[in-house]
Every structure is written in C-alpha cells, then in structure tokens.
Amino acid sequence: MFLRLEAREALIDPDQVAPARVRFGEAMGKIVGSGKVEASGVFADARGGIFILDVADEMELSGYVFGILDIATVETHPLITGEQLQVFFAAEAAG
C-alpha cells in the first residue's frame, strides 16, 4: 500500500504546532515500528513523506493513520507488482 502523509498548512497558530508534532511523531513511530515498512522517504520540499507498507488491508492501514487525520493530509493507493500487472494484461488479452 502506498501511503503519503503531509502536514496540513492550516497549522499556523504556534500553540498548535508542538502538539501536532508530538501526534505526528507518535504516528510515525507506530508505522516505522510496525515492521510493515518496505520503503520510505521524506519530501525535500514539503512537510511530509511517503511509505510503501505491506499491510493486509485498508483496516490495518487505518490503524496507523487514524490518529493524525485532523493534522495531516493522508493519501493512500493500493499497489500491485509489475509481475501482477503482466498477468492481468495477459488475462485481458486472452479475453
């Protein structure tokens, strides 16, 4: 599963920033400590990053991001491998 997280720009009140960083850090710790991370990276030009996670389904993923939905933009996409895509196209071509 592809997971993109980015801090919401609406956090402009200085009193909101520190608690948001704590919550975001806790969520990142939960994700990184899960053993589900296959790849990750931090954006060089924004307050966020991406993860490729090996999760069973959307419900498992929700457990990692639910606590930060109010302070971060969360984008997810299911992923398939190149091999799976080749099988799909072969099956489609075969009719």
N, C-alpha and C positions, 0 to 999 in steps of 0.2 A: 504494500500500500504506500502510495506517495502521500506525504504529509508536509504541507507548507504552513509555517507559522510566522506571523508578523505582528509586532506591537501596534495597537491602534493609535493613530495620531491624535485622537481626542484627549489623550492623557497629557494635558498641558498644565494642569494645576500641580505645582511642585509637591503638594501634600499627597497627591495620588501616585506619584512616580515610585517612591520607595516601596509601598505595599504591593504595587503591581509587579515590581522587580522580584520581590520575595515570592509571590504566587507563581510567576513565570519560571523562576529558578526551581521551585519545588516541582513544577510540571516537567521541566527539562530533566531533573534528577530522576523522576519516575520513569520517563521514557528511556533515558540512557541506561538506567539500572535494570530495565526490564529484560535485557538480553535479546530483544527483538530488533535492534537497530542493525541493518545491513550496510547502510551508508548514511552519511550526514554531512552537512556543510552550513556555514553561516554566510549570509549575504554581506558583501563588502560595501554595498551602497544603501543598506536599509537595516532596520532593527528587526531581524528575523533570520530564518533559515529553513532548511528542508531536511527531512528524514525519509529514508526508504525503510519501511518496517515490515517484518514478517509476522503479521497478525492473522488470526483465524478469520475474522470478520469485522464488520463495522462496529459491532457492540464492543469488541475488545478494544478497538481504536478509541471509541468514545470514552472508555475508562481512563485513557491517558490525557484527553484534551478537555473534558467537561469542565474542569475547574478553572480554565482560563478563557472560556468563550466570551466573557464580558470584557476582557482586556486585550485579546488578540484576535486577529483575523485568521481563521483556520480554513485551509483548503485541502481537500483530500481527493485522490483518484486511485481506483483500483489499477493494478498493473498486471500485465501478463508478460511472459518471456518472449524473446524472439522466436524460440522454437514453438511455443504455443501459437503464436501468430501464423507461422508457416503451416502448422497443422490445420488451423482454421481456414486459411486461404485455400489449401489443398482440398478440404472438405467442401468448401463453397464452389470451387471449380468443378468438382466431381458431381455436384448437383444433389 
